[in-house]
Amino acid sequence: MTVLRSLLLFGLAALAEIGGAWLVWQGVREQRGLVWIGAGVVALGLYGFVATLQPDANFGRILAAYGGVFVAGSLVWGVLMDGFRPDRWDVIGAAVCLVGVAVIMYAPRG
């Protein structure tokens, strides 16, 4: 159950951080305005709180592992929201990152 909770929190964190960054990008680069930027800032702030809910108490471990989730999640976001088509190297890189997440977070520790 702890692993499932952790994975769900990583997913929620990715949604908040990647979504927030995308909203800021849209507000600035695509000139959609301050409302988009403001929504992005709020979402980015929420990301910071979600990370604190992880069952592991080690900040460095959580953020290091989340980095891999962020990489893979960013590619998925690009596919869904911007029509991005990752090439095989993008996919391989994301898979390596997700293996890193599993090793960092879920490897047995003594």
Secondary structure, DSSP 8 states (H G I E B T S, - for coil): -HHHHHHHHHHHHHHHHHHHHHHHHHHHHT---HHHHHHHHHHHHHHHHHHTTSSS--HHHHHHHHHHHHHHHHHHHHHHHH-----HHHHHHHHHHHHHHHHHHHS---
